[in-house]
């Protein structure tokens, strides 16, 4: 059974850091494209960061230079290191996975999703 479980969210002050993890069961993260999306209240789901099969990384414009996505094949998880957090980063962060070839920044390309973890950045 496929499961993606996010953890590591919480409340942090502006300028602070958080590290999110997505623990995966049911498949190997090394065989999938893995990404993070976020959704704030009243807004559409937004691409944050992604990893393709060859460890190439992709970032949303608003987080580039502040966030880093990584994959730990031994632990079968994907992490998102977030630094210099801003109030506008407040959202529920979701992990997603796909073996397909759709556009990596498009949420419809993904087959599996986690329930998300809340990140709140106070000003």
N, C-alpha and C positions, 0 to 999 in steps of 0.2 A: 504494500500500500504506500502510495506516494504521500509524503508529508513535508511541508516546509514550515518551520517554526522560527519566527523572529524573536529576538530578545535584545536587551541592552538599551531600550528607550528610557526616557525619563525627563525630568525637569532640569534645565541647565540655564545659567545666565548667559547673556549675550557675550560672545567672545570665547566661550567655553568649548569643550570637546566632548564627544560621545563616540563609543564604538558599538555598532550594531552587528549582530551575528544572525545568520540564517542557517539553522541546522537542518540537514536534508536526510530523509530516509526514503528508500524505494528506488533510488537510482544514484549513480555516481556523478558528482558535480563536474568531474573532469570531462564527461561526455555531453554536457549540456551548455548552452549559453545561459548565463546567469546575470540577472540584473536587479536593481533596486528602483522602485517607483515610490512616489509619495502622493498623498492626497490630503489637501487641506479642506476644511468645511466650506462647502459652496463652490469648490473649484474642481476642475477636471484632474484626473490622474496624470501625474507629470513624471517623465523619465528623469532619473537621477544619475545612475551610473550602470555600466554593463561590461561584461567580460565575454568575449567569444571563445571558441574552442582553442584558439592559439594564444591565449592570454593577452590579446589586444584589448585595450580598455577604451571606453567611451564615457563621456560625461555630459550632463546637461550644462548649458551655458551658465546658469546661475550658481553652479557648485564647482565648476572647474577651478582647480588650484587650491580648493579647500577640502574636498572630499577625496578619499582613495578607496577603490574597491579592490578586494583581493580574494583569492580562493585557496583553501587549505584542503588538498585532496586527501591527505591522511585522516583528517577529522571529518571530511565530507561536509564542509561548510563554506559559506561565503560571508565575508565581513565587509562592513562599510565604516571606515574611519572618518569621522567628521570633525573638522576643526574650524576655528573662527566662526562659530555658529551665530546666526542672526535670527531675530524674531520671525522673519519671513520664511525660515526653515521649519517652522512649526507645522507639523502634519503627522498623519499616520504613514509610516514607512513600511512598504511591502516588498518582499522578496519574490522573484518570479523566475521561471525556468522554461526553456524551450529547446527542442532538438531541430526545430525548423529553420528556414532560411529567410524568414520575414525580416523586415526592417527592425533592427535591434532596439530602436527608440520608440517603437510603436507597441502599445500595450496589447493590441490584438494579436501580436506575434507569439504570445506566450500561452503555454498549455497549463502550467501549474502555478499556483499562487499561495502565499502564506496569508494568514489573517491580519498580520501587521503588528507594529509596535508604535506606541505614541511617543513622539518627540515634541517637547514644548520648550521653547527658548524665550526666556523673559528678558525684557529690556532694562 
